[in-house]
Amino acid sequence: MYLSLYLGLLDHAGQTLAETFDDGEQGEPERMAAEFGGSRSGAVGLLRDLQDLYTLASFVDTTWTVVKQAAQGLRDEELLKLAGSREADTSHQLTWLQTRIGQSAPQDLIVSS
């Protein structure tokens, strides 16, 4: 059974994502990018860091979907409930990131420094 492999993936990636959102106070994307390990400078650098964070969040989201499907197949109600809850949390994070990226992109890509 490969479910344990996916749970291990979620443990590492999910922890990184959670720490970034917990330590980086939503609303301060610069701090979040720094917590995530972003090292690019300038506005476009921050935009790229947010995109990297979005990629991680997307990975976590789809991995929770896979685990949720496995939980349904196993009829594991506890894992199903956990996966559903974490999937919802990650969805909110993705929405927030997408909004911040959308707000930053026009100014960061069009306005000269």
trRosetta pair geometry for C-beta under 8 A, 3 or more apart (Angstrom, degrees):
i j d omega theta_ij theta_ji phi_ij phi_ji
1 4 6.8 87 105 -3 92 92
2 5 4.7 -33 -173 24 77 122
2 6 6.7 73 135 -16 82 95
3 6 5.8 -59 -156 39 39 108
3 7 6.2 39 149 -20 71 106
3 67 7.1 100 -152 -126 88 77
3 70 5.1 160 -106 163 111 154
3 74 7.8 11 -76 -40 160 144
4 7 5.5 -52 -143 38 36 113
4 8 6.4 42 153 -23 65 102
5 8 5.8 -56 -156 33 29 113
5 9 6.7 32 148 -19 63 103
6 9 5.4 -46 -148 32 38 115
6 10 6.4 38 152 -17 65 103
6 63 6.0 178 -166 -166 96 96
6 66 5.8 -126 -145 105 150 123
6 67 5.5 -175 128 -75 128 93
6 70 7.3 148 56 -1 150 153
7 10 5.6 -52 -148 38 34 112
7 11 6.4 44 149 -30 64 100
7 67 6.7 104 -77 -115 71 130
8 11 5.5 -45 -147 25 34 116
8 12 6.8 22 159 -8 64 102
9 12 6.4 -65 -156 40 29 100
9 13 5.9 4 163 4 69 118
9 63 5.7 -134 108 -143 121 148
10 13 6.2 -64 -127 53 27 96
10 14 4.7 24 176 -17 68 125
10 60 6.8 100 -130 -140 73 78
10 63 5.3 -175 -77 127 91 130
10 64 6.8 103 -116 -73 128 70
10 67 6.6 -8 -43 -39 149 150
10 86 7.8 57 -169 144 129 157
11 14 6.4 -46 -116 43 11 106
11 15 6.2 13 164 -21 52 114
12 15 6.1 -62 -150 33 21 109
12 16 6.6 18 156 -16 60 107
13 16 5.8 -55 -151 35 32 111
13 17 6.3 29 153 -16 66 108
13 56 6.2 -168 -163 -167 98 91
13 59 5.8 -98 -169 107 154 117
13 60 5.1 -165 127 -80 114 92
13 63 7.0 102 66 23 142 157
14 17 5.6 -55 -146 40 32 111
14 18 6.0 32 156 -19 67 108
14 60 5.3 125 -85 -136 71 122
14 86 7.0 -16 -136 -166 137 132
15 18 5.7 -54 -142 39 29 110
15 19 6.2 30 158 -19 64 107
16 19 6.0 -56 -147 36 26 110
16 20 6.5 29 154 -22 61 107
16 36 7.4 77 166 -135 96 72
16 56 6.6 -90 101 -174 119 144
17 20 5.8 -57 -152 33 30 113
17 21 6.6 18 157 -9 65 107
17 53 7.8 125 -122 -163 79 82
17 56 5.7 -177 -80 131 101 114
17 57 5.8 124 -132 -90 132 70
17 60 5.3 -51 -13 -35 159 160
17 90 7.3 22 139 -114 155 94
17 93 6.8 78 174 154 116 168
18 21 6.0 -62 -148 42 31 103
18 22 5.9 25 157 -16 69 113
19 22 5.7 -57 -136 42 29 108
19 23 5.6 12 170 -5 68 116
19 35 6.7 -156 131 163 84 116
20 23 6.5 -59 -131 46 18 97
20 24 5.4 -5 173 1 58 130
20 32 5.6 69 170 -164 91 81
20 35 4.9 151 -128 105 62 113
20 36 4.5 35 -117 -75 131 85
20 53 6.4 -169 153 -134 158 119
21 24 6.3 -63 -119 49 18 99
21 26 6.6 10 -158 -60 84 92
21 32 7.0 22 -95 -129 43 114
21 93 6.0 -80 -81 -115 144 120
23 31 7.6 -140 127 151 76 103
23 32 7.9 138 85 -111 76 55
23 35 4.5 158 91 -130 120 146
24 28 6.2 -149 171 81 74 95
24 29 7.8 39 163 -129 124 24
24 31 4.5 163 -146 113 77 89
24 32 3.2 109 157 -91 153 63
24 33 7.7 116 -136 2 145 38
24 34 7.4 154 -108 54 109 79
24 35 4.4 -129 -60 16 106 141
24 36 7.5 -8 -50 -29 150 85
25 28 5.0 39 85 24 98 117
25 31 6.2 19 44 83 90 144
25 32 7.6 -127 58 -60 47 89
26 32 7.5 42 -100 -67 44 135
26 96 6.1 -55 -144 -170 124 152
28 31 4.1 21 124 22 118 116
28 32 6.4 144 94 -19 69 87
29 32 5.3 -54 -143 39 39 114
29 33 6.1 41 158 -22 71 103
29 46 6.4 92 122 177 111 115
29 50 5.9 -8 -167 -84 124 120
29 100 5.2 149 -79 -174 138 143
29 104 7.4 -96 78 -57 167 141
30 33 6.0 -54 -150 35 28 109
30 34 6.5 27 152 -17 62 107
30 46 6.0 -46 -98 -121 71 130
31 34 5.6 -56 -149 38 33 112
31 35 6.3 34 153 -20 67 106
32 35 5.7 -54 -148 36 31 111
32 36 6.3 30 153 -19 65 108
32 50 7.7 60 94 -100 117 80
32 53 6.8 38 141 -108 109 167
33 36 5.6 -56 -148 37 32 113
33 38 3.5 -33 167 31 90 153
33 40 8.0 -69 166 46 133 88
33 46 5.6 -150 -8 -140 168 71
33 49 3.5 63 -147 130 120 142
33 50 6.2 -62 -81 -57 112 66
33 53 6.8 -110 -101 -32 66 132
34 37 7.9 77 180 -50 29 10
34 38 5.9 -74 -74 57 32 92
36 49 6.5 141 71 -179 127 100
36 52 7.0 150 139 99 138 110
36 53 5.1 -85 -105 -87 166 106
36 56 7.6 -171 -149 19 123 153
38 45 7.3 131 170 154 109 90
38 46 7.2 77 153 -119 150 49
38 48 7.8 146 -142 92 113 80
38 49 3.1 29 -123 -129 142 133
38 52 6.9 160 -90 52 97 134
38 53 7.8 -47 -53 -41 119 106
39 45 8.0 -80 106 -177 36 124
40 44 7.5 -88 150 102 130 67
40 45 2.7 -164 131 -156 99 100
40 46 7.0 -148 87 -44 102 35
40 48 5.3 30 30 65 167 123
40 49 5.7 -157 36 -45 109 100
41 45 4.8 100 58 8 20 166
42 45 4.7 102 57 5 71 107
42 46 7.2 -132 102 -5 40 86
42 113 6.6 -51 -146 -82 120 154
43 46 5.8 -53 -152 33 33 110
43 47 6.5 36 150 -20 64 104
43 104 7.1 -173 -176 -173 94 104
43 107 7.1 -98 -176 114 148 90
43 108 4.0 -158 143 -123 112 94
43 113 7.1 -178 16 -80 113 110
44 47 5.3 -49 -149 34 38 117
44 48 6.4 40 151 -19 66 102
44 108 5.3 149 -78 169 58 108
44 109 7.0 97 -101 -84 99 61
45 48 5.7 -53 -150 36 32 111
45 49 6.4 34 150 -20 65 104
46 49 5.5 -52 -147 35 35 114
46 50 6.4 35 153 -19 66 103
46 104 6.9 -119 105 -162 107 152
46 108 7.4 -131 64 -113 96 145
47 50 5.8 -54 -150 36 30 111
47 51 6.5 33 149 -20 63 104
47 101 6.7 99 -151 -137 79 75
47 104 5.2 -171 -94 123 95 128
47 105 6.3 110 -138 -89 133 61
47 108 4.9 160 -44 116 136 164
47 109 7.6 62 -73 -50 178 89
48 51 5.5 -52 -150 34 34 114
48 52 6.6 38 150 -21 65 101
49 52 5.6 -50 -152 32 34 113
49 53 6.5 34 150 -17 64 104
50 53 5.5 -52 -149 37 35 113
50 54 6.3 42 149 -23 65 102
50 97 6.1 170 -178 -158 93 91
50 100 5.9 -131 -151 107 146 115
50 101 5.2 -178 122 -81 128 89
50 104 6.9 116 28 37 158 153
51 54 5.4 -49 -148 33 34 116
51 55 6.6 40 150 -23 63 100
51 101 6.4 96 -74 -118 72 132
52 55 5.6 -49 -153 30 34 114
52 56 6.7 34 149 -16 64 101
53 56 5.7 -50 -152 35 36 112
53 57 6.4 36 150 -18 66 105
53 97 6.1 -153 105 -125 104 136
54 57 5.6 -54 -146 39 33 112
54 58 6.3 38 152 -23 66 104
54 94 6.8 89 -145 -134 79 71
54 97 4.6 172 -88 140 90 140
54 98 6.9 102 -124 -68 129 65
54 101 6.5 -9 -49 -43 146 144
55 58 5.7 -51 -148 33 30 114
55 59 6.6 34 151 -20 62 103
56 59 5.6 -53 -153 33 33 113
56 60 6.5 31 151 -17 66 105
57 60 5.6 -52 -147 38 34 111
57 61 6.2 38 152 -23 65 106
57 90 5.9 165 -168 -165 84 90
57 93 5.1 -146 -136 113 135 115
57 94 5.0 175 133 -79 129 79
57 97 6.1 167 25 5 157 154
58 61 5.5 -52 -146 35 31 115
58 62 6.4 22 159 -11 65 106
58 94 6.7 95 -75 -111 66 122
59 62 6.3 -60 -146 41 27 102
59 63 6.2 26 155 -19 63 112
60 63 5.7 -60 -146 38 28 112
60 64 6.4 31 155 -20 64 103
60 90 5.2 -155 109 -124 108 140
61 64 5.9 -55 -153 33 28 109
61 65 6.7 32 148 -21 62 103
61 87 6.6 88 -147 -143 67 70
61 90 4.4 -174 -84 130 80 132
61 91 6.5 105 -124 -70 121 62
61 94 6.1 7 -55 -46 147 139
62 65 5.3 -46 -153 30 40 118
62 66 6.7 43 149 -20 66 99
63 66 5.6 -47 -151 33 37 113
63 67 6.4 35 151 -15 66 105
64 67 5.6 -54 -144 41 35 110
64 68 6.0 41 153 -25 67 105
64 83 5.3 158 -171 -160 84 81
64 86 5.2 -153 -121 101 138 105
64 87 4.2 -177 126 -80 135 83
64 90 6.2 170 7 17 147 147
65 68 5.6 -52 -146 34 29 114
65 69 6.6 30 154 -19 62 104
65 87 6.5 100 -67 -118 63 128
66 69 5.9 -56 -154 34 30 110
66 70 6.6 29 150 -17 64 106
67 70 5.5 -54 -149 37 35 113
67 71 6.3 40 151 -23 67 104
67 79 7.0 -116 161 170 99 109
67 83 4.9 -162 103 -110 101 128
68 71 5.6 -51 -148 34 32 114
68 72 6.6 35 151 -21 63 101
68 80 6.4 82 -148 -135 70 61
68 83 3.8 179 -81 134 80 138
68 84 6.3 103 -121 -62 124 64
68 87 6.2 -6 -47 -43 141 143
69 72 5.7 -49 -153 31 34 113
69 73 6.6 33 150 -17 64 105
70 73 5.6 -55 -151 38 35 112
70 74 6.2 23 154 -10 68 110
70 79 7.8 -56 95 131 90 138
71 74 5.8 -61 -142 46 30 104
71 76 4.6 -95 -150 65 78 99
71 77 8.0 135 169 -76 108 11
71 79 3.9 -154 -114 104 122 105
71 80 4.0 178 133 -70 129 70
71 83 5.5 -169 4 5 148 142
72 75 7.3 24 -177 -76 32 42
72 80 6.1 95 -68 -106 62 119
74 79 7.2 20 71 54 128 139
76 79 4.1 21 117 29 121 114
76 80 6.0 155 90 -22 65 88
77 80 5.4 -56 -142 38 30 117
77 81 6.3 32 159 -21 65 104
78 81 6.0 -54 -150 33 27 109
78 82 6.5 25 152 -15 62 108
79 82 5.6 -54 -145 39 34 113
79 83 6.0 34 157 -20 67 108
80 83 5.9 -54 -143 38 26 110
80 84 6.3 28 157 -19 61 108
81 84 5.9 -56 -148 36 28 112
81 85 6.4 26 155 -18 63 108
82 85 5.9 -60 -150 37 29 110
82 86 6.2 19 159 -11 67 111
83 86 6.0 -59 -141 43 28 105
83 87 5.9 34 157 -25 65 109
84 87 5.7 -53 -143 34 26 114
84 88 6.6 28 155 -19 61 104
85 88 5.9 -57 -155 33 30 110
85 89 6.6 30 149 -18 64 104
86 89 5.4 -48 -147 34 38 114
86 90 6.3 36 155 -17 67 105
87 90 5.9 -55 -148 39 29 109
87 91 6.4 37 151 -25 62 106
88 91 5.5 -51 -149 31 31 117
88 92 6.8 34 153 -19 62 101
89 92 5.9 -57 -159 32 32 110
89 93 6.6 30 148 -17 66 106
90 93 5.4 -52 -149 36 38 114
90 94 6.3 41 151 -21 68 103
91 94 5.7 -51 -148 34 32 113
91 95 6.5 34 152 -20 63 104
92 95 5.7 -52 -149 34 32 113
92 96 6.4 32 153 -18 65 105
93 96 5.7 -54 -149 36 32 111
93 97 6.3 30 154 -17 66 107
94 97 5.8 -56 -145 39 30 110
94 98 6.1 31 157 -20 66 108
95 98 5.8 -54 -145 36 28 111
95 99 6.4 30 155 -20 62 106
96 99 5.8 -57 -153 35 29 112
96 100 6.5 25 154 -15 65 107
97 100 5.8 -57 -147 39 32 109
97 101 6.1 32 156 -19 67 107
98 101 5.8 -53 -144 38 30 111
98 102 6.2 31 155 -19 63 109
99 102 5.7 -59 -148 39 28 112
99 103 6.3 26 155 -18 64 107
100 103 5.7 -54 -145 37 31 110
100 104 6.1 22 159 -14 66 112
101 104 6.0 -62 -143 41 27 106
101 105 6.1 40 160 -40 65 106
102 105 6.1 -40 -138 15 25 117
103 106 8.0 -69 -179 25 27 95
104 107 6.5 -83 -163 51 41 98
104 108 5.0 21 160 -14 84 128
105 108 6.0 -68 -130 45 21 104
105 109 5.6 -2 -180 -2 65 120
106 109 6.6 -71 -137 45 17 96
106 110 5.7 -15 179 7 60 124
107 110 6.7 -68 -124 47 18 92
107 111 5.1 -10 -168 8 62 126
108 111 7.3 -26 -82 44 11 93
